[in-house]
Amino acid sequence: MTNPEVRIARYGDGISVVAPAGASTVLEPSADLDVLVLEVAGAHLTWNLLAGHRIPAAVIHDVERAQEWLWAIYGESLAVSLHDSYSATVTPEPALPPLAVSAWRLAYAHWAARWWPASTLDDIPALDPALLDRETATLTEECESLVDGADAIAPAVLAPVETFPRADDYALAAGTDHPDGLVLARGVTGWDWRLCPPGLVDASERAVSWELTRAGGTTTLGVNVAAAPNTPAEVPAYLMPWARAESSGATVDIPLRPRPGAWFGEAPIATTATAVHVTIHVPGFGVGENRTAAVMRDPAVQAVRRRIREFALARLRYAAEPPTGPDPNAYDVPLLAEIAASAQDSDF
């Protein structure tokens, strides 16, 4: 397969950008959920996962240091062009294809540790963090001539931790402590993955359910959130998720506390409406301006989450039944954690 052309652009502030058409870079205000990022000597590399990019985009802040690896990832002609030209278009030909593959796989392993859409509701098992850390450490060593900063530090392999007790089932309607009250409305929704650390909340678009009830002259909103598979049994208070509910001008923040297989909370809300928009977040985590119901309901954001779930399921199917015939594309070889997840025969 022919590699796509990349454009070289150099700017007066010492920043150089090498990127295929349409590729995301770290210069953008916020990255899409499918962007892989790797810190390397003098630069940051990015790949768009869902676009199937194999040639990364690079934002280079130290050209001299980057020359140590540019030839290996992009080829000698690009390394020379970056040195001699302020603008050029080049077809990359990696001089060290195995290093280019390992760089992508390392970036993908880091991405999977943060964004893998583990979901009991959608039958996507979690990746074993110990296996993921072990392979990340191996890939970091393979890329030692390339990586820099935090990405040059191999992760320590953590000991297993006790996980949340499992619920018997994942009811989509939120329970409340007012079973005799009048149920005014119920709803089910997803949540913005950027607003919680990994491993706390199920990645499904059906993970969040709410129920509005009226009893004793008080309107109460109950919120039930499916926990991610293998959520630790002990979660520090500062990492526990909150729900923010908006209804007809009224806003209420609800702390969520663990129950088997879920997070739950409820609070009075001063509303006469039955339309409620609920978002989930961990205070102080993620991009603040994204904490709005409008962003949560953005069809484009929902579509990216759906495509990531489809991507994860396809990776697991490939890991469970790899095709026979010629050697597979090296980029398609599953991570060890994906192979283990594909073999799970639990409730998934």
N, C-alpha and C positions, 0 to 999 in steps of 0.2 A: 504494500500500500504506500502510495506516495505521500510524503509529509506535506502538510499545508504550508504555504509561504508565510513567513513572519516579517513584520515591518519593524525596522529599527528607528527609533526617534530619540534624539538627545536634546536635553533642555539646559537652559543657562544656570539652573540651580544645582547642576551636577548629577541630576537624575537622568538615567537612560531607561527606555522601555523597549523590550523586545517582546512582541506579541503576535500571535495569529489573529486573523480578523474575528471580531466578536468575543475575544477572550476577556475574562475578568482579571483585574489586577488589584494589588493591595492599595492602589491610589484611590479606589472608589470609596465613597463614604461608608457604605456597609456592604458586606459580601452576601451573595446568595447562599442558601443552605447547602448547595451542591459544590461549593468551591473548596478544592484541596489547597492547602498552603504549606510551604516548606521554607524555613529560613536557611539560607546557604551563605557561603562566604561573599560578603559584599552585596547581597541581593535577597529578594524573596521571590520564590517561584510559585505559580498558581496554575491549576488545571480545573476546567469545568467538567465535573464528573458526568453529568447527564448528557453533555454534548459528546462524550467519548474522546475528549482531547488526550493525546499522547505526548504532543510537544507542548511544553509549558509556556506560559507568559512569564516574563521576568521584569521586575522593577529593580534596577541596579543603582546603588548609591556609592559604590566603590568599584570602578571599572578595573582598576589594577588588580584587586583581589579576585574579582570575578573572572579575570582572564585565566585563572588557575583551573577553571572547570568549564568555561564557555565552549571550548573546542570539543569537550567530551559529550556535552548535552546537545549542542547545536551544530557542531562541525567547525572546521578551521576557517572556512570562508566567512562564516558569520563573526567569528572572533576577530578576524582581520578587518571586516567591514565596520564593526563597532569601534575599533581602534582608529580607523582612518576616516570614517564618514559620520556626518550628523544625521543623515537620513538615508535609508536604503531598504530594499526588499530582497530577502534571501530565502532560498529553499533549504531548510536545515537538514543536515545529514549527520546524526550523532556519530562521533568517532568511537565512543564506548557504549554501544547499545545496552549491554548488561547494567551499566551504571544508570542509564536513563530509565530502565525498567525498575531498578531498585529504588530510585528516587521517587517515581510515581507510587510504587507500593508502600514506601515509607509514609508519603503524604497521605495515601489512602488509609493506612493504619491509624494515623493521627486523626483523620476525619471520622473513621468508624468509632473511635473511642469517644468522640463528642456527639456525633449525629446519627449513629446507627438507630433506626426506628423500631426499637424493641417494643413489642405489643402483644399482650395476651389476647386482646380483642381481635386483632388482625392476624393472629397466628404467625408472628415474627419473633422467634426466640432471641433472647439477649446473647451477646457474644461474651464468652468467658474472658474476664479481664486479665487473668493470669496468663492465658494463652496469647492474648493480644499484646500484653506487655512483653512477653518473651520474644515474640516475632518482631515487635517494634525494636527491641534491643538488638536483635540479629541484623535487621535492616539498617539500623543506625550505624552499626559496625561496617556493613558493606558500603555505606555512603560516607565514611569518615573523611574522605578527600573532598567532600562537597558541603556537608552540613555545617551549620554554625549556630551560635547562640543556644537557646533552649532546646532546639531540635538536635543539637550535637550531644545531648545528655541522654544516655539510654535510661529508660524507666526501670525502677526497681520492681521486681515481681512481688506483688502483694499476696499476703496470706488470705485464704477464703474467709468471708465474713458471713455471719448469720443473716438470713433474709427475712422479709415480711412474711407473716403467715398468709397462706393463700385463702381467698374467699371461696366459698362453695360455688358461687357463680357471680358474674358481673352484671347485676341488674342495671339497666340503663336509666331507670328512674331513681332520683336521689331520695333516700330515706330522711325522715325528720323525727324529731322528738315530740311531734304533735299529731299522733295518728288519728285523733278525733277531729282535727281541724278540717276546714273546707279547702280542698285543693283548687287553687285558682288557675294554675298553669304549670306545665312541665316543659322541659326542653333538653336537647342533647346537642353537643357541639365538640369541636376540636380545640386546640390551643396552639399558641405561638411557641415553637420549640426553642426560640432564641431567649426565652425569658425564664428558663429553669436549667439548672445543671443536669447533665445526663444521669440516668438511672433512678429518677424520682417519679416520673409521670409516664403512663402509657402513651405511646405515640399515635394512637388511633384518633381519627376524626370523631369517634364516639366516646372518647375518654371522659368527657366532662358532661355531667347531667345535673340538672337543677330542678327544684320544686318550690313553687310559691304557695304558701298556705295562709289561711286566716283562722285565728282562734282567739277567743277572749279579747276581741277588739284590737289584736296585734297582727300585722302581716309579717310573716317570717320567710326568709329565703334559705333553703337548705341546698348545699352544693356537695356533690359526691364526685370524686375524681379517681379513676382507676390508677392504681400504682403501677409503675413499670415492673416488668418481670425482674426478679432478683433484687428488688429495692432493699437496701440494708435495713435490718431490724432496728438499729439504733441510728437515728438521723439527728444531728445537732439542731437545736431550736432555730438557729440562724439560717439553716438550709430548708426548713419546712416551707412548703408552698402556701401562698395566699390566693384567695379568689377576690377579684374586683368585679362587682356587679353594678350595672347601670340600667336604670329603668325610669323613663319619663322625667329626667332631670335629677333623679335621686341616685346617689352613688354610695356604696358601702363596701368596705374592705373586710374580708372574712378570713381569719386564720384557720388553716386546715390542720387537722390532727389525724394521726394514723388510726386506721381500723383494719381488720383483715382484708388484704388485697386492695386497699383504697385509702384515700384521704377524704376527710369529711369535716364540714363546718356549717354553721348556720348563724344567722343574725337577723334582727328586725330590720325592715326596710320601709321607708316612708314613701310608698307608691300606691297609686290607684290603678296603674296600668298592669297588663298581663304580659307585655313584651319585656323580656329581660335579656341583656347581653352580658355574658360572663367571660372574663379572661383570667388566666392562671399565671402567676409569676412568683419568683423568689425575690423578696425585697433586695434591691441593690445589685441584682444580677441582670445582665443583658443590656440592650440598647433602650434607653428610657423612652424615646419618642415612639417606640414600637408598642408601648403598652396601651393600646387603644382598641376598642371593639371594631373600629373601622378597618384597621390593618388586619385584625383577626379574621374579618369577613371578606378580605380581598380575594377574589377568585384566583388571581395569579399566584398568591402565596399558597393557597390551598392546593393548587395544581402542582406546585413544586413538591410539597409534602407528599402528595399522592404518587408522583413519579419516583420519589425516593423510596417509598414503600415498595413500589413495583420493582425497582432496581434491586432492593435487598432480597425480595422473594426470588427474583431471577438468579441472583448470586447463590442463594441457598439451593435452588433446584440444580444449578450447574455443579455445586459442590457435592450434592447427593448422587447425581448421575452424570459424571463428566462424559463428554462425547468420546466415542472411539475414533480411531483413524490417526491422521497426522498429529504431530505434537501441537498442543494448544498454544494460542497466543500467550506469551509470557505475562502480559498484563491481565489476562483472564484467570490465571491460576489463583484459586481461592486462598485466603489467609487460613492459617491453622484454626483460628477461632470460628471462621465460617464453616469449615469442614465439621468441626465438633458440633456446632449449632444445627447443621443440616441433619445430623445423625440423632438428634434428640427425639425420643419417642414418649415424651411426657404429655401434658395436657395440650401441647401445641399440635 
